[in-house]
Structures are given as structure tokens and as C-alpha cells.
Amino acid sequence: MQHQASMSTHRHSSIPQTRVLGGAEHVGLGLRLERSTRGPDIYVQEVVPGFAAHENGRLQVKDVIVAVDHIPLSEMELEAVKQLTIGEEGTFCTLQVQRADHYFQVTLMRKFP
């Protein structure tokens, strides 16, 4: 059975996605991301229930995603950021996050809801 969920990329946001690539099912982390209108920051607009980010519980709306798997996001297009977060179910993705003046790291295992 193939999983299908929306992950359309709007002008400024992205939402979780699943898709099949080369026979392997890929899934996002369950984050709706948006680029700040005041600068290059990419922040969490929504944590989507059922996906890895929601189940982990550490990410919050307005958290800034600084890097994905140690790749800085400051100059990256939102679509490219989305591609970094998608992978095969059961694989891991590490996010470097800023919340106010506090920086921390979260590693999530990609999973279907």
C-alpha cells in the first residue's frame, strides 16, 4: 500500500509529506515550516499530529530551525529545506533549533502517522 499525504509547498510554507521514490516510501518530519518575512530564518508554523516531531514533543511553534543534518539553512530556499527533511521511514534527521536565546538539537526518526 502506498501512503499519500499532502506536502504542497506554498510560497512560504511546507507541510509533511509522504511519497514513493525508487520503491522506498519517504516521509517528512511533521513540521509546517515558514520563512520569516523579517529575515532568513525558517521557523516552525505547526507541529503536525501523528508525525515524528509531534511524538517527540520538543519542537514548538515559532522555534527557528537553524540546520538540518548539520547543513545551515540561512541562505536555503524553503523547498530545498523540505527536501532535507524527507527520507525513508525509519531513518533519522537531526535538527539544530533556536528558541529565543537557547540552542538545542533534536534527532527524529521519520515515521508515518
NULUMMI-624721 format. One record per residue (C-alpha): x, y, z; residue in three letters; residue number from 1. Coordinates in steps of 0.001 Angstrom, whole numbers, always signed. Example, Ala and Ser with C-alpha at 12.3 -4.5 7.8 and 13.67 -1.06 7.14 Angstrom:
<rs>
R; +12300; -4500; +7800; ALA; 1
R; +13670; -1060; +7140; SER; 2
</rs>
This chain:
<rs>
R; +0; +0; +0; MET; 1
R; +1364; +3404; -907; GLN; 2
R; +956; +6219; +1588; HIS; 3
R; -120; +9548; +177; GLN; 4
R; -370; +12730; +2167; ALA; 5
R; -118; +16289; +1094; SER; 6
R; +3138; +18182; +1204; MET; 7
R; +2481; +21013; -1059; SER; 8
R; +4878; +23860; -868; THR; 9
R; +3188; +27178; -791; HIS; 10
R; +5064; +30379; -1290; ARG; 11
R; +6174; +30460; +2319; HIS; 12
R; +5294; +27179; +3968; SER; 13
R; +5627; +23436; +3757; SER; 14
R; +3737; +20615; +5416; ILE; 15
R; +4550; +16941; +5965; PRO; 16
R; +4656; +14645; +3013; GLN; 17
R; +4930; +11051; +2086; THR; 18
R; +5911; +9770; -1319; ARG; 19
R; +7422; +6748; -3013; VAL; 20
R; +10882; +7067; -4575; LEU; 21
R; +12606; +4132; -6186; GLY; 22
R; +10304; +1682; -4419; GLY; 23
R; +11039; +3107; -962; ALA; 24
R; +8445; +5131; +886; GLU; 25
R; +9611; +8523; +2083; HIS; 26
R; +8098; +10659; +4806; VAL; 27
R; +8656; +14073; +6334; GLY; 28
R; +9030; +15003; +9992; LEU; 29
R; +5612; +16563; +10539; GLY; 30
R; +6612; +20207; +10545; LEU; 31
R; +4913; +23038; +8698; ARG; 32
R; +7749; +25462; +8109; LEU; 33
R; +7671; +29086; +7053; GLU; 34
R; +10330; +31627; +6178; ARG; 35
R; +10347; +34775; +8271; SER; 36
R; +9293; +37943; +6485; THR; 37
R; +11904; +39832; +8560; ARG; 38
R; +14951; +37800; +7621; GLY; 39
R; +16362; +34457; +6503; PRO; 40
R; +15041; +32420; +9462; ASP; 41
R; +12928; +29332; +8844; ILE; 42
R; +10586; +28698; +11717; TYR; 43
R; +8002; +26130; +12790; VAL; 44
R; +4489; +27268; +11941; GLN; 45
R; +2847; +23996; +13022; GLU; 46
R; +3799; +20627; +14503; VAL; 47
R; +1513; +18112; +12784; VAL; 48
R; -37; +15394; +14982; PRO; 49
R; +987; +11808; +14294; GLY; 50
R; +4370; +12525; +12736; PHE; 51
R; +7809; +12266; +14378; ALA; 52
R; +8114; +15896; +15533; ALA; 53
R; +4786; +15775; +17356; HIS; 54
R; +5532; +12465; +19047; GLU; 55
R; +8961; +13715; +20152; ASN; 56
R; +7336; +16710; +21834; GLY; 57
R; +10364; +19021; +21956; ARG; 58
R; +9603; +21302; +18992; LEU; 59
R; +7214; +24200; +19343; GLN; 60
R; +5552; +26734; +17088; VAL; 61
R; +7933; +29670; +16471; LYS; 62
R; +11086; +27586; +17007; ASP; 63
R; +13712; +28545; +14422; VAL; 64
R; +15294; +25667; +12502; ILE; 65
R; +18949; +26629; +12136; VAL; 66
R; +20260; +23489; +10400; ALA; 67
R; +19117; +20085; +9148; VAL; 68
R; +21659; +17279; +9490; ASP; 69
R; +24332; +19932; +10166; HIS; 70
R; +23532; +21822; +6936; ILE; 71
R; +22913; +25529; +7698; PRO; 72
R; +19606; +26852; +6359; LEU; 73
R; +20199; +30607; +6366; SER; 74
R; +20515; +31004; +2586; GLU; 75
R; +18459; +27982; +1543; MET; 76
R; +15117; +28079; -279; GLU; 77
R; +12186; +26612; +1634; LEU; 78
R; +11716; +23856; -972; GLU; 79
R; +15335; +22767; -502; ALA; 80
R; +14860; +22690; +3281; VAL; 81
R; +11795; +20498; +2809; LYS; 82
R; +13824; +18051; +723; GLN; 83
R; +16393; +17750; +3524; LEU; 84
R; +13697; +16701; +6000; THR; 85
R; +12192; +13962; +3811; ILE; 86
R; +13613; +10461; +3861; GLY; 87
R; +12860; +6788; +4169; GLU; 88
R; +10702; +5726; +7082; GLU; 89
R; +12909; +4621; +9982; GLY; 90
R; +15821; +6911; +9088; THR; 91
R; +16935; +9761; +11319; PHE; 92
R; +17099; +13512; +10818; CYS; 93
R; +18831; +15920; +13193; THR; 94
R; +17609; +19495; +13569; LEU; 95
R; +19527; +22329; +15186; GLN; 96
R; +16932; +24602; +16752; VAL; 97
R; +16859; +28062; +18295; GLN; 98
R; +14195; +29067; +20815; ARG; 99
R; +14746; +32635; +21998; ALA; 100
R; +18404; +32662; +23180; ASP; 101
R; +18561; +28890; +23700; HIS; 102
R; +20001; +26490; +21084; TYR; 103
R; +19398; +22751; +21142; PHE; 104
R; +19439; +19700; +18903; GLN; 105
R; +16634; +17238; +18196; VAL; 106
R; +17060; +13928; +16359; THR; 107
R; +13849; +12480; +14953; LEU; 108
R; +13123; +9112; +13365; MET; 109
R; +10965; +9534; +10290; ARG; 110
R; +7669; +7645; +10578; LYS; 111
R; +4277; +7502; +9030; PHE; 112
R; +1428; +8676; +11227; PRO; 113
</rs>
